[in-house]
Amino acid sequence: MKSTYLYILLGLILLTSGCTSRKNISGKNKKGEKTLSQKKENEFSANLIEATTQKIIGNYELAEELYEKGLKIIPKSAVTYFELSGIYDYKKEYRKALESAEKSVNFNPENDWYKTNLAVLYQKYGMYEKSLNLYNELVEKHPNRYEYLFTLAENYLILGKKEKALEVYDKIQDRIGNTEELALHKENLYLELGQFDKAVEEIERLIEESPNNPGYYGVLAELYHQTGEDEKAIALYQKVKEIDPDNPNVDFSLFNFYKEKGEDEKAYEALKAGFSNPNASVDTKVRILLAYLKTKNKEDREKGEELAKLLVKAHPNDARSYTAIAEFYYQKERNKEALEAYKKALQFDKDQFLIWEQVVFLEADMQLFDSLEIDSEKAIELFPSQPLFYFFSGLSKLHNGKVDEAIERLLQGKDLIIDNPKLEVEFYEKLGDAYHLKKEHDLSDEYYEKALELNLNNANLLNNYSYYLAQRKEKLEKAEQLAKKAVQLNSQNSNYLDTYGWVLFQEKKYPEALDVLEEALQYGGNNSSTILEHFGDVNYFLNNNSTAVEYWEKALKLKPDSKLLKEKIKAKKYIENLNEE
């Protein structure tokens, strides 16, 4: 701490030594101005040191007060105005910052730091001409200070004076030699000015100095490609491959080159080479694959899948490779392969929410409930605040006969839902199903009602709720309304038609039930033992006994283990229940 204080003290003494005269016995300086007494000078220096110390440690308000106090002793203190400009700039008091910086230069025009500070502020506040004038002064005084030159060039560019900027870059090259940064800056400027030959010269100079740098040949090839000199461009791309056979970019450059020329086969061959290169960027490859995923052209989709396979081969330990190939499989409805690829991706990056989401959706769609139960639980461990995985856990447990565990997961998950009524409906519906299985009908109905409050147009929910009410022979009028609504939403769904017919049957509305069940048979009901059995039941109560037995027999062929159907056929009459599941 002591050494820092001494350093500040030394610096301030040096800065202020030109502002005061400590040994003028007459009390006048050469200009006849009144000078300070030794006491006042000491007071000013001590105040300046304390102000600067406070500024350094971040006490800007106190520092500002102390600097203002110092100005009462020396009103034309350049160093004080210099320091104040920094405080005002920090406080975003831009006018005061500029005024203070200008005063510091006016009171000490020979100090380059003060001029640089003012030039920086001019540039920062958009006063580029003034900034440029100051940098020109500094460059003239210090022709070898290339940092001034760079900023001068920047100001010229901001003002659109590209030729002037080029002149400054030439000066920098004269002082520090040719560099890649300078050459590329100049190349871009020459291109913007339409001076193609000079742009080429800049890159050729880089190649001459570094003949084994493949990147420079690539830049030059792009230049020639832009002007239609394709033979020169191709020769340069081939040169890159000679120098650096594993270069990760050249094949993609060739791909763009050939694609723009309309040479699709050559473009695709270059692309395959790029995808086969393990040194090439995975992100670049994935971005290219996105275009193939979006295309509707069958041939291009096949090419995309081939490229995705090359990606996997080149990057076998990268999750993005397997995610990409999975997307192609999923698009082609090859769900088994897609699922395998997504799971492979998780082996290399298990923290990707979107991949887990795809996995559980696929497993649910494929009715792989054992796998779904395992994977949804893994996902819950990784993403404990995501309700989706609780839903799939509950769904899988429900299908696997673990009703109590399913209810526990569903109750946990529904409390995590934020502003997602669609998902909330799914939770309520499954809770309704779960409590129905436990024969806790009050709770089952409660959750079905909650689901319906959020969505009255969920046909599956309407169907299930009405069917369970019909089974229990409760609230049959409501059940009829629900079933009718489900059919209105999907008039060709044989299951919904069967439910509607079965509700009408329970209400003893046999002719209406028969009409609805005939429609169910038209839309695939002949492949359902339940619908065939129900059609037989309705016919029995309409005194069509032979038709009833005929359809019970059809139902038995699809469900040969049904004791209830066998008894109906044997007795040739309707039997309601044998306590058979």
N, C-alpha and C positions, 0 to 999 in steps of 0.2 A: 504494500500500500504506500509506503514511504517513497519507494523508487518512482511509482506512478505520479505522485504529487510533485516530486522534483522535476520529472520530465515535463509536466504541465507548466510548472513554474519557469523552466528554462525556455520552453517554446513561447510562452507569453512575453517574457522579457525580450526575446528576439523580435517578436511581432510588434511590440510597442516601442522598441528602441528608436524607430524612425518617427514616432509620433510626438515625442517629447524631448526636451533638451534639459538635461539634469545639471549641467555645469555652466549655465549662462548667468554670470554674476550680475549682469546689468538688468536682468528681468525682461529682456527683449530678444527676439530671434532676428535672423538676418532680414526678414521681411518687415520688421518693426512690430510684429505681433507680440502680445504679452505672453510670456511663458509661465509654466507652473513652478510653484515652489517645490522643494524636495519633499516636503510633507504631503502636498497634494498629489505629487506623482506617486509616492509610496501608497497613498490611500487608493488611488486609481488602480495601481497594479494589484494590490491585495483584493480589491473588489472584483477585478477582472478574473483573477485566479479562482475566487470563490464561485463566481457566476458560471465559469466554464466547468468547474467541478460538478456543480449542481446539474448542469446540462448533460454532462457525461453519464451521471447516475440516473437521469430521467426525470429530475424535478424541474420541468420546463417552466412552470409558472414562477417559481422562485428565481430561476435563472433569468427569466425575462425582467423581473423586477430589479435584479442586481445590475443587469446590463443598462437598463434605463437610468439607474442611479449613477452609473459610471459616465453616461452621456452628459450628466449635469456637470461633471468635472471636466471632461474633454468632449465637447459637443461634436467635434469632427473626427472621432475615433473610428478609423476604417475597420479595425479588427472587431470592434463592438458591433458595428452594423453588419459585418460579415457573419458573426455568430447569431445575431438576431434574425437574419434572413433564414437561417436553418430552422430556428424555432417556429417562425411564422409559416414556413413551408410545411412543417410537420403538423401544425394546427390548421392547415388548409386556408390560412389567411393570405391568399395569393397576392393581393395588391401590396400588402405590407412587406411580404417577402421580396417582391421585386424592388420596391422602393428602398429597402434596406440594402439589398445587393447592389443596386445602382449607386447608392451613397458610398458604399465601401470602395467601389471602383473610382468614384469621383475624388474621394479623399486620399486614395493611394493608387493612382493609375498605373504604377509600375509593378504592382503585385499581380503575378499571373494566376495565383490561386483565386483571388477575388474575381478576376475576369472569367476564369473557367466556371466558377460558381454562378456568375451572372449568365454566362452563355448556356449553361445547363438549364437554368430556370427559364430562360427565354424559349429554349426548345421544348421544355416540359409544358409550358403554357401556350404553345402554338405560335410563338413569335419568331418564326424561323428565319426571317430576313435579318433580324437583329442578332440572333444567335450566330448566323452565318458570318456576319460582319466581324463579330468578336473572334470567332475561330480563325478567320482570315488574318486578323491581327496577330493572334498567337502563333499561327503557322509561319507568318513572315518573321516573327521574332525567334521562333524555334523550329527551323525547317526540318530538323531530324526527329522531332517528337511525333511519331506516326500515330499515336493515340489521338492527337489533335486532328490529323488528316482523316482518320476514319470517321470521326464525328462530323467533320466538315463535309465529307462525301455523303454522309447520311442526311445532312440538312439539304444538300443539293437534290438528293433523290426525293425527299419529302416535297420540295418545291417543284419537282418535275424537271429539273435541270440535269438531264441525264448526261449530256456531253460534258458539262462541268464536273460531274461526279467521276466520269471516266478519266478526265485530266488528273483529278486527285488520286485515283487508283494508280495511274501511271507513276505519279510521284512516290507513292508508297512502294511500288515495285522497285523503283530506283533505289530506295533506301534500304528495304529489308529483303529484296529479292522476290522471285516468283513463288507464290504459295497456291495451294489448291483453292483455298477460300477466295483469294483475290481473283484467280483465273476464272472461277465459276461465277463470281460477281460480275466480272467484265463480260463473260460470255452471255449472261442473261441480258445485260444492258445492250450489248451489240444486237442481240436478237430483237429486243424491243424497238431498237432504232432501225431495224431492217438491214443491218450490216452483217449479213451472214458470213462473208469471207473472213471478217475480223473475228467473229465468234469462233470459227473453225481454227484460226491461227492460235487463239488462246488455248484451245484443247490440244492442238498439235504440239504446242510448246510444252504442255504438261507431259505428253507422251514422250517427247524427246528427252525430258529430264528424268522420267520414270517409265522406261519402256516395258517394264514387267507389271505395271498396274493395270489389271483388266478393266477396272471401272472407267478409266479414261477412254478406252476404246469403245466401251458401251455408250458413253455420252456422245462421242463423235459419230457413232453409228446412228444414234437417234437424230442427230443434226442432219445427216445425209438423208435419212428416211423422210424427214419433214420436207425436204426439198425435192423428193422424188428420185434421188440418186441411189436407187435400190441396190445396184451391184456393189457400190462402195460400202453400203451399209451391211450387206450380207458378208462381204470379205472381212469387215471389222468384227462382226459377231463371231465368225469362224476363228478369227485371231484370238478372241477372248477364250474360246473353247480350247485352243492350242495352249495358251498360257496357263489357264485354270480350268481343267476338264470338269472339276466338281463345282464350278461357279454356280451359286444358287439362283442367279437372276437371268442368265443369258437365255435359257430356254423359254422363260416367260416373255422376255423381250422378243424373241423370235416368234412366239405364238401371236403376240399383238401385231407384229410386223406382217406375218402371213395372213392373219385375219383381216387386217385393213386392206390387203391386196385382193381378198376374196379367194385365197388359196386355202380352202378349208382343210383339205387332207394334210397338207404340210403343217398347218397351224395345229391340228390335233396331234400329229406326231411330235411336234415340239412340246406340246402340253404334256403328253405322256412322259416324255423325257424329264420334264420339270417335276412332275409328280413322283417319278421314280427316284429323284435325287433326295437323299436323306438330309442334305445340307440346306435345302430350300425351306422357306418359312411355311409352317403348318397353317398359320393364319391366312397367308396368301392363297394357299390351296383351298382352304375352306371357303374363302370369299368367292373363288372361281366356281366351286361346286354349287353354291347357292343359286347361280344362274341356271345350272343344269337341273336343279330341283324344281325350279319354277316353270321350266319349259313344258309345253304340252306335246312337243314333238317326240314320238316314241323312240326314234333313232338317237336323238340327243340324250334322252333319259338313259338309254343303254350305255352311251358313252360316259355319262355321268357316273353310272354304277361302276364301270370299268376303272375310271379315274379314282373313285373312292376306294376300290380294292388296292390300287397302286399306293394310295395314301396309307392304308393300313400296313402294307408291306414295307413301306419306307419308314413309317413311324409306329412300330408295333407296341410301343409303350406309352402312347399318348392317347388320352381319353377322347380328344377331339376326333381322332381317326375313326374310332368305333362309333361315335355319335353320328358322324357324317354317313357312314355306310348304313347305319341303322335307319336314318331318315329315308334313304333310297328304298330299303326293304319295306318300311312302313308305308311309303307312298304306293308301293306295288301290292300292298295288302299281304305281304309275306311276314305275317306277324311273329311267327315263331323265330325266324332269323333276326327280325328287328329286335325282339326281346333279348335274344342271346347277345347281340351286339351292344345293346344298352347296358346289359349287366357286365359285359366285358369292360365297357367304359368306366363303370363304377369301381372296377378293380384298381384303376389308375387315378381316379379322382372321385372319391366317395362323397364329397361335399357339394355336389351339383344338384340343387333342388329340382331343376327342370328334367334331369335324367331320371331321378327317382319318380317324379310325377308320371313320366312316360311309362316307366316299368310297371307301376301299380295300375295304371289305366289299361295297359295291355293285358296284364294278368287277370284283371276283372273281366275284360272283354272276352278273353279266352277261357274264362271260368276255371282258372288255375288257383283255386281257393287255398290250397295248402301253401303254395308259394306266395300267394298274396298275403296270407297271414304272417308269414315269416318276414317278408320284405317290408310290409307296412310297419311292423314293429321296429325293424332296423331304422326305418325312416323317422319314426317318432323319436328315437334316441338322438338322431342327428338334428331334427327340426321339431323340437317339442312344442313350439307355438303354432304349428301349421295344422289347422283342423282337417285338411284333406286326408292326411294319413290316418287320423283317428277314424274317419268315416270308412276308409277301406279296411282298416283293422276290424271295425265293427261288422262290416259287411261279410268279411271272410269268416269271422268267428260265428256269425249267424248261420252261414251255409255249412259250417263244420260242426254244428250242433252245440256250440258253446254259448248258449243264449245269455247267461248271466254275465259272462266276460264281454260279450258283444254289447250288452246294455251299458256296462261300465265304460267302455271305450267311447260309445256314442254320446253318453252324457258328458264325458270329459271334453270331447271334441266340439260339441255344440256350444259350449261356453267360451270357446276360443274364436268363434266366428265374429268377424267385424265387417259389417256392411256387405253381406253377401247372401241375400234372401234366397237365391237359387240353391245354394249349398245347404242353407238352413232347412229348406223344404226336404231335401234328401235325408238329412239327419232325422227329422220328425217322422218321415215316412218309414224309415228303417226301425225307429223306436216303436212305431205303431205295429210293425210286423213282429218285432221281438216280443212285445208284451202280449200280442195275440197268441204267439206260440206258448207263452206261459199261462194263457187263459186269464190274464189280468185285463179283462175287457174294458174296464173303466179307464185305465191308463192308456190302453191301446187306442180307444176312441179319442181320448184327449189329445194324443199326439197327431192322429190323423186330422182332427179338427184344426190343430195349430198349423199343420201343413197346408190345409185348404184355405186358411185365412191368408196365407202368403201367395198361394197359387191355385186358383179355381180351375185352371186349364191343364192340370197334370193328369193326363188320361190314365196312366198306370196307377196312380194314387187313387183316383176315383173308382177304378175297376176293383182294386184290391179291397178297399174299404167297403164298397157295396157288397162284394162277394162274401166277406166275413160276416157282415150284418145278416145277409141272407142265410148263411150257414146256421147262425144263431137264432134266426127267425125273429130278429129284433129290429125295430125302427125300419120296417119294410118300406114304408112310404118314402123315407129319406133314401133308403138303399136304391129304390127305383129311380129317384131323381139323379142320384150319383151315377148309376149305370147308364142311364139315358144320355147324360152329359158326356160320358166317356165315348159312347158310340157316335155321338154327334162330332166329337173331335177326331175320331178315326172309324169311319163307317164300314171299313173293310177288314177290320181286325176280328178274327173269328173268336178269340178269347174274350174280347169285350162284348161281342154279341152273345156269347154263351152266358156271361155273367148277367147281362140284361135279361135274357130269356129265363135264367134260373131264378132271378128275383121275381119275375112275373109268375113263374111256376109256384114259388112260395106264397105268393099272394092269391093263388088259385085262379089267375087270369090265364087259363090254359090256351084259348085260341090265339091270344096275343103272343104268348110264350112260343107257341108252335111257329108262328110267322117269323119271329126273330131267330129262332134256332135253325129254321130252314136257310136263312141268310148265312148263319154261321157255317153251315155245311157247304154252302156255295163258295165260301172264302177259305177253304182248307180244313174245315171241321171234320171231314171224313178221315183225317189222319190223327184225330184226337179221340181217345177212348172216353174221356169225360164228356165231350160234346155229343158223341154217339149215344152214350148212356142217357144223358139228359133228354135227348130227342126221343129216346124210347120211353122215358118216364112220362113225358108230356103226352105222348100218344096213348099211353095206358089210361090216363085220366080223361082222354077224349074218346075212350072205348074203342080205340084202334089196337086191340090186343095183339093181333098177329104182327102188325108193324112194330109194336113195342118190342116183342120178342126178337124180331129180325134185327133191330138196332142194338139190342143188348148182346146178341150173338156177335155182331160186328165189333162191338166194343170189347168183348171177351178175347177176340183174336189179337187185339192190340195190347190187352192187359190180361194174359191168361191166368195169372195167379189170383185174380179178384174173386174172393169167396162170395161177396155180395152179388156180383153179376151171375155167378153160377146159381145162387139161390133164387134170384129173380127168374132166370130162365127155367129152372126146375119147377118153380111154383107157378110160372106164367102170370105173375102179378108183381106189382110194385112193392118193394120192401125198403123201408127208409134207412135202416142202419143196422149193422151187425157189430158195432163198436170196432169197425175196421178202419185203420189209418188210411 
